[in-house]
Amino acid sequence: MKIIKIKNLSWDPSIYPRTTKSQQTINAYAEALEIGAQFPPIKIQRVFNYPDADGNKTTLATIILDGNHRYEAFQEKGIEEIPAIEWKEHPLDYEKNKIPLLLESAKCNTIHGDRLTPNDKKRVARDIASTDTECNYTEEALAEKLGVTRQTINTWISDIRARQRTNRNSIIIRLSRLGWTQEKIAEITGMTQGRVAQIINNANFCEINNLLTQGHNMEYIAAHYQMDLALTWAIRLQGKTDQEKFKELGWGLRTWDQWNFNECDERFGDDWPARHRSRIDVRSGEADGGQVAGGGVVPDTCLLFERKCQAFDLASRDKRPEIEYHHWDPQKETWPVTKKPDLIFFDPPYYTKKKKEYEQKANKDIPSISSYTKKDYTQFFKDFFTLAHKNAKPTTTLAFLNADWPARHLPAMPPRLPRLSKPVCLEDIADRWRAGI
């Protein structure tokens, strides 16, 4: 047991198992303190990687696991120190241990003091199940901690687990359609290869057409199957020609090499800095591709048009397992694509155009190329294109998407200079690149 200064303790509502504190209990404890009552020590835990008051930085903290009412009573009576015992003798990473901390707090509150109500226990079980997407905490484990039966836990969280299983299955189907091997899918989902194969082979979405004939829209159908909208469209349009898919999506057809699209198609890709148009992806490539993924428009488009795809980005994406983390450092000549692609769709940050937004998305230890100097930025491209050429087929097409971003927002070409007689298209770039120019 140790004596802790009250001012050094933190009450964390996210690991507090009750809906509210009981002022009646606090008042009773404060009154008992006035007549010299002795209370058992509270339970605490030192943590690091803890968000500060503004939520902008992380810091060290000592949080209360058990004894919040005693802590409040001591504060109310102006007592500066309180006896405490520590749950673990060493500091814990707060971000990685939120669930264990909450469970320990809940367990303490089921055996003494104001006992947790059934509604409190249910809320804790559902909160944990909602964040435990990998189902690491079984119904048995939750039942033991909360002092209820496994059947009770199952009743409380069965709907959450059902949604998680469906979401996991849709991830498996998405990765399979993008050309991932069952072995690699099993590795990323933590399942056996046999179970992955079973889910892929048993996938059945024949109701989609029935739901459409009943008047339901694609958003409703996606929610019905607990799938993302892009995968739902991919399943609906499976087997159709590219032209038929364009028509179904309402994109129209253009065969020339200069395109003007005013808006993004919100059905595909995520909100992302410099998010581009999915129609560009389809028109610029007819085959497999690996690229800098960003908001995921390219993987979604490949999914729709039944192309295999490997996607990479500096920013890790929990909700997009098909986008693999990779730091593009061409000078180290590390090439993550497992097969030589037919198409490389390269959509890097447009110099400093979205510098602040990219800095928020990128790994803190590895800056986005938006923070490079102009010299380093252009050198990055020279090195990347050389690396890509070494790892491509003679017939591989390179689609390079970029935007002019001159200093002081001046036009890319001053009016006094003559305009180009024709636009430079992707095919011109691709031809020169294939020729090694």
N, C-alpha and C positions, 0 to 999 in steps of 0.2 A: 504494500500500500504506500502511496505517496500523497503529499499535500500539494495541491495545484491552486494557483491564483485564478480566481473566477474570471478576471478580465482576459485570461489567455485561452479560454474555452470558446468553442463555436458550436452553436446549435444549427444543425443542418436539416431543414424540413424534408429534403429528398430522401433521407434515410430514417425519418421519424415514422414509426408504424401507425400512429394515430391520425385521425382526421384533424383533431384540434387538441390543444392542451386543456386540462381541467383547472379552471381558476379556483374551484371549490377545493380541490386537492392541494393546490399551492397555498391557499389561505390556511388550510388545516396544518400543513407542514410548518408554515411561518409561525403560527400560534404555538406549535409544539417547541420550536426553537427558542421562543421567549422563556419557556419554563425549563430550559436546559436539556431537552431531549437529544439523544444521540442517534444519528442516522447511519445506516451502512454506507460504505463508499459508493460513489457513482462509478460507472464503467466508461472508459475513454479509449480513444485510439489516435495515435499520431499518424498523420498522412502527409504525403507530398503530392505535387501535381494537382493542387486544390485551387479552384477558381477564386480570384480575389473578389472584393465587394462589387467591383464594376464588371466582373466577368471577362476582363480583357487579358489578364495575366494569371499565371499559376504561382502558388506559394505554399509554404508549410503551414499546417494547422493541427490543432488538437480538437477533435470533435467528440461530442457526447453520444455514446451508444445507449446508455441506460441511466436514468436518474434526472431527466429533464425537469420534473416537478420539484425535486430537491434542489437542483441548480437554481431554478426560479425563486424558490423560497429563500435560499441563502442570499441571492441578489436583493430580494425585497427587504430583507432585514439588514442589509449593508455589510454582510460578512464577506470578507475579501478572499478567503481561502476555503477549500473544500477537500475532504479526503477522497481519493480516487484510486482505482486499480486499472491497469492497462490490459486490454484484451490480448493483443500481440505485443511482444517485447520489442519488435522492430517496426519502424514506420512502414506503412503500406502505400502503394500507388493508388490514389483515390479513384482515378478514372477506370482502372482495371478491377477495382474491388467494391464497386457500388452495391452490387447484389449481395455479396457476403456480408458487408457492413449492415445492410438493411435487414438481412435474415437474422444476424446476431442480435440486433436491436429488437426485432420482433420476438425472438425466442425469449429474451430477458423479460419482455413485457407480457409473456403468457404464464409466468411462474410466480410473479410477486407484484406488489403495488396495485395500481389500477389495471386490472386485466384487460387485454385487448378484446373488443367486442367482435362478434362474428363478422360484422360489416368491415371492421378494421382488418381482420385477417383476410377477408375476401379481396379487399382493395390491395393489400400487400401481394397476395398471390397473383392477381391480375397484372399489377405493375411489373412484377418480376417476369411473368410469362411474356408480356409484351416486349420487354427489352431482351429477353433470352431467346433470340431468333434461332440459335443453334440447338435449342432444347437441352442445354447442359444440365439444367436442374429438373430432375424427374418429379413426377407427382409424389412418389414416395419421399423424396428428399424434402420437398416443400411441406408435406403433411407432418413429417417429424419435427421440423422447425416451428411450425405454427400450431402444433398440438391438436390436429384434426385428422380425420381419416383420409386415406387416399381417394376414396369415392367422393368425398366432399370437395377435395381439390380438383378432381376431374370435372365435377359439376360446375365449379367456378371458372375453369380456364379452357374447357373443351372447345369452345368456339374460337378462341385465340389460337390454340394449337392447330385446329383445322385450317385456319387461314394461313398459318405459317407453312404447313405441309404443302398446301396448294401453291403458295408463292415459291417454295423450294422447287416444286415440280416444274413450274413455269420457267425458272432459271435454268434447270437441266435441259428442258426442251429448247430454249433459246440458244444455249451454248451448242447443243447438238446440231441445230440448224445452221449455225455459223461455222460448222466444220470442226469443232473441238472433238478430240477423241474421248471415248468413254473413260479411259484411264485418267486423263487430265481433269475431266468433269468430276470424277470420284474424288480426286485429290483436293479440289477446291471446295467441294461440298461436304467433305468428311464422311462420305458414304462408301460402301463397297461398289466395285465395278459391276457386280451382278445386279445390285439394287438399282443402279443407274440405268442399266440396260432394260430392266423390267419396267421402269417408269417411262422410258422412251418408247418402248414397244407397245405399252398399254395406253398411251395417250390417245384420247378419243374426244374430238371436239365437233362431232357430227351435228350437235344441236345448234351450231352457229347459224346455219341457214334457216332452221326452224324459228329461231328467235328473231331473225331479220324479217321473215314473212309475217310474224306476229306484230311487227311495227316497232321493235326495239332498235335503238341506235347502237353504234359500235362502242360508245362509252358505257352503256348499260351492259353490253355483252362482256366487255373487258372486266367490269366490276363483278359480273356474275361468275366468271371463271377465275377471279383474283389474279388477272394477268395485266401486264402493261399494254397500252394501246397499240404500240408498234407490233408486238407479237400477235395480238389479236387480228390485226390487219394482215399480217404475214400468213396466218393460218387460213383466213378467209380467202385470200387471193392465190393460195398455193396451186400450182399447175397451170395458171393462166400465162399467156404470153406477156412480154414487157409492154407491148402496145395496149393490151387489155387492162393491165394493171394501171398504166397511166390514165386510162379512161375512167376506171373505177375510182381512182384517187382524185380525179378532177384536175389533173395537171395539164392536160392538153399535150400536144406534140409539136416540137420544133426541131428541125433537122440541121439548122445552121450552127455556127460555132461562136456566136456572140449572143448571150442571154441576159435578159433583164428581169429579175424577180424582186418585187417590192417588199415582200414579207416572208418570214419563216413559216413553215407548216408546223403548227404547234403540236401536231400528232406525233412528231418524230424528233428525237433529241431532247436534251434538257436545257433549262435556262443557263446560259454560259456566256462569258465574254466573247464577243465577235462570233456569235453563233451563226453558222451559214445555212444556206438553203439546201434541203435534202434533194431537190431536183438537180442541183449541180452535180451531186455525187453520181446519180444514175447516168447523166449525159456524158460524164467524163470518163466512165469506165464500164467495161462490159464483163469484168471478171473479178477474181479474188483481189483482196487488197490488205496492206498493212500500213498504218499511218499514225499521226499524232491525233488522238481521239477527241480531246476536249469534251464537248457536250454530248457526244455519242450519236451524232446525226449519221455518220458513215455506218456504224454497226447496225443501226435501225434500218437504213436504206438497204444494206446488204441482206438483212433479214427479209425484207419485203420482196426483193428481187432474186432471192435464192442464190446469193453468192456467198462463198466462204470468206471469212474475214478474221484477221488478227488485228487488234487495236491496242495502242499503247499511249500512255500519257504520263507526264510528270506528277500530276495530281491524282492521288489514289481515290477510287470511287467505290464506296461500300455497296451502293445499290446497283452498280453496273459491273458485275464480275467479269464481263467480256472485255473490259478495258483494263489491261494489265499495266502495272507500274513499270516504267522504264525511264531512266535518266539518259537522254540523248547526249552522249559525249563522243562525237565522231572521231576525235583524236585517239581514243582508246580502241576504236574499231570494234565496238561491241554491237552486234546486230541481233535483235531478239526474235526475228521472224524465223519460224522453224522450217518453212519451205520457201523456195524462191517464188515470189508473187507474180501474178499477171499484171497487177495494177498496184502502184504505190500512190495513195492519196495523201499528200503532205500539206497540212494546214497549220502552220506554226503561228505563234502570236505575231501580230503585225507591228513589229518594232515597239515603240512606246505607246501605241494607240490605246491599249487597255492595261497599262502597266499596273495600276493600283488593283484592278480586278484580278489580274493574273497572280499578283503577289499574295492575295488572299487565298487563292486556290492551290498554289504551288507548295511543295515541301519547304518548310522554313530553313532547312539546312542546305537546300539546293535551289538557287534562285531561278526564276523563269528567264528565258532569253529576252523578255521585254525590258529587263533591267540592264542589258548589255549596252556598251557603247556602240556607236555606229560601226566602228571598225571591227569589234568583236562580233557584232550581229551579222555582218556580211561574211566574215570569216567562218562563222558557224555554218552558213549555207554552203559555202565552198567545200567545207569538210564533209558535211552531210551528203551532198550530192555525189561526192567521190566515193563515200562509203556505200551509198545506195547502189551506185553503178557496179561496185565490186560484188554485191550480193544479189544482183538481179539477173534475169534471163536476157538473152539478146532481144527478145520480143516484149519485154516488160514495158508497160506504159507508166510514165510519171505524170501525175496530175498535181500541179503545184498551185495552191491557192494563196494569194497574198494581196495586200492593198497598199497603195501609195500613202505615205504619211510624212510629208515634208515638214521642215521646221516652220513654226509660226503659222501653220495651217494654210500655207500658200498652195495654189494649184500645182499639180504634179508637173504641168508643162506651161510655162509662161505664155501668155497670148501672143507675144511677138515672135515666138518660134512656130514653124509650120507643124501642123498636126500630121500624125502618121497617116499614110494613104489607106491603110486597112488595119484592123485590130490584130494584135498578136494573140493567137489562140493557143490552146493547150496542145494541139497537135504539132504546132511549130516547135514548141518547147520539147515535146516528147521526141520528135524526129531528131533534133539536135542532141538530145540526151542519149538516145539509143546509139547515135553515131559516135558518141564519146567526145562531142565538141564542148 
